Amino acid sequence: MKKDSPGAKVIYARYFLPTLTDLAMRNRELSRLRAQWIARARGEVLEIGIGSGLNLPYYSSEVRHIYGIDPSAELQRLARKRLHSVAVPVDFLLQSAGQPVPLPEESIDTVVVTWALCSIEDPARALLQARRVLKPAGQLIFIEHGRAPEAGVRRWQSRLTPAWKHIAGGCHLDRKVDDLIAGAGFQIAELSTSYLSGPRLLTFMYRGIANRGPSAPVDCGEAAGRRPG
Ligand SMILES: C[S@@+](CC[C@H](N)C(=O)[O-])C[C@H]1O[C@@H](n2cnc3c(N)ncnc32)[C@H](O)[C@@H]1O
């Protein structure tokens, strides 16, 4: 093999995983949750891990602008194909949500994160970044899968995560989503948890709304950046 030719892992991650992710995330139950929760977004929106843009059709006319962060250029390309389904401007930021977000402090009304906290390498850092740019009266809307309530299911989630994350784009099965969100300083205002249909390892869902929380803005150690053009 030539020194600079991509290996099988790179080819899988670049060419197959984005299409598989897009297909997997399009099922009817997930769409129902998107319709229910994304409709509550308002004003300036920051979507973390926007992926292939499957939330775009569900934003209401109360939204003025969407910033979508995702490090996958391939998923971003798929998301651009869905721009016709949303009436407001969308700017894509091709980066990890754990890196400094180039938006001013307290400039965002709604942060949206759906099925991405499982995949983000450092979700705590990404949430701190999101909180930094959220206005004091802003809200975080989340729909995520994560750690199950039953000890037996949890054990298997933890056992399988090291292998699963290699084939599923870094996805962790066993993250406790409400604790991650609260740990970043957010105050959870609404939380529903339940299984969807399918394997219990994958289908325990956390969805809800969190407020920014009362404490002082979190210092992520980076200056607030400019808005992307
Ligand atoms: C299962 S997909 C969900 C995509 C989309 N949120 C949805 O609801 O269909 C997980 C997403 O997290 C993104 N992701 C992974 N690491 C990330 C990071 N460090 N920062 C932001 N997004 C990340 C992936 O590229 C992918 O788009």
The ligand as an SDF file (V2000), in Angstrom:
LIG
                    3D

 27 29  0  0  0  0  0  0  0  0999 V2000
  -25.3900    9.9420   15.6130 C   0  0  0  0  0  0  0  0  0  0  0  0
  -24.8760   11.3870   14.7950 S   0  0  0  0  0  0  0  0  0  0  0  0
  -26.2460   12.4980   15.1170 C   0  0  0  0  0  0  0  0  0  0  0  0
  -26.3600   13.5920   14.1100 C   0  0  0  0  0  0  0  0  0  0  0  0
  -27.4930   14.5780   14.3110 C   0  0  0  0  0  0  0  0  0  0  0  0
  -27.3450   15.3270   15.5320 N   0  0  0  0  0  0  0  0  0  0  0  0
  -28.8300   13.9110   14.2750 C   0  0  0  0  0  0  0  0  0  0  0  0
  -29.6410   14.1220   15.1860 O   0  0  0  0  0  0  0  0  0  0  0  0
  -29.1140   13.1850   13.2990 O   0  0  0  0  0  0  0  0  0  0  0  0
  -23.5810   12.0210   15.8700 C   0  0  0  0  0  0  0  0  0  0  0  0
  -23.0060   13.3130   15.3680 C   0  0  0  0  0  0  0  0  0  0  0  0
  -22.0600   13.8240   16.2980 O   0  0  0  0  0  0  0  0  0  0  0  0
  -21.0270   14.4180   15.5350 C   0  0  0  0  0  0  0  0  0  0  0  0
  -19.8150   14.6080   16.3370 N   0  0  0  0  0  0  0  0  0  0  0  0
  -18.8720   13.6950   16.6780 C   0  0  0  0  0  0  0  0  0  0  0  0
  -17.8800   14.2770   17.3710 N   0  0  0  0  0  0  0  0  0  0  0  0
  -18.1970   15.5890   17.4650 C   0  0  0  0  0  0  0  0  0  0  0  0
  -17.5590   16.7100   18.0570 C   0  0  0  0  0  0  0  0  0  0  0  0
  -16.3950   16.5900   18.7140 N   0  0  0  0  0  0  0  0  0  0  0  0
  -18.1640   17.9110   17.9640 N   0  0  0  0  0  0  0  0  0  0  0  0
  -19.3530   18.0320   17.3290 C   0  0  0  0  0  0  0  0  0  0  0  0
  -20.0070   17.0070   16.7530 N   0  0  0  0  0  0  0  0  0  0  0  0
  -19.4310   15.8060   16.8180 C   0  0  0  0  0  0  0  0  0  0  0  0
  -20.8350   13.4460   14.3930 C   0  0  0  0  0  0  0  0  0  0  0  0
  -20.0590   13.9830   13.3200 O   0  0  0  0  0  0  0  0  0  0  0  0
  -22.2870   13.1950   14.0260 C   0  0  0  0  0  0  0  0  0  0  0  0
  -22.7770   14.1650   13.1490 O   0  0  0  0  0  0  0  0  0  0  0  0
  1  2  1  0
  2  3  1  0
  2 10  1  0
  3  4  1  0
  4  5  1  0
  5  6  1  0
  5  7  1  0
  7  8  2  0
  7  9  1  0
 10 11  1  0
 11 12  1  0
 11 26  1  0
 12 13  1  0
 13 14  1  0
 13 24  1  0
 14 15  1  0
 14 23  1  0
 15 16  2  0
 16 17  1  0
 17 18  1  0
 17 23  2  0
 18 19  1  0
 18 20  2  0
 20 21  1  0
 21 22  2  0
 22 23  1  0
 24 25  1  0
 24 26  1  0
 26 27  1  0
M  CHG  2   2   1   9  -1
M  END
$$$$
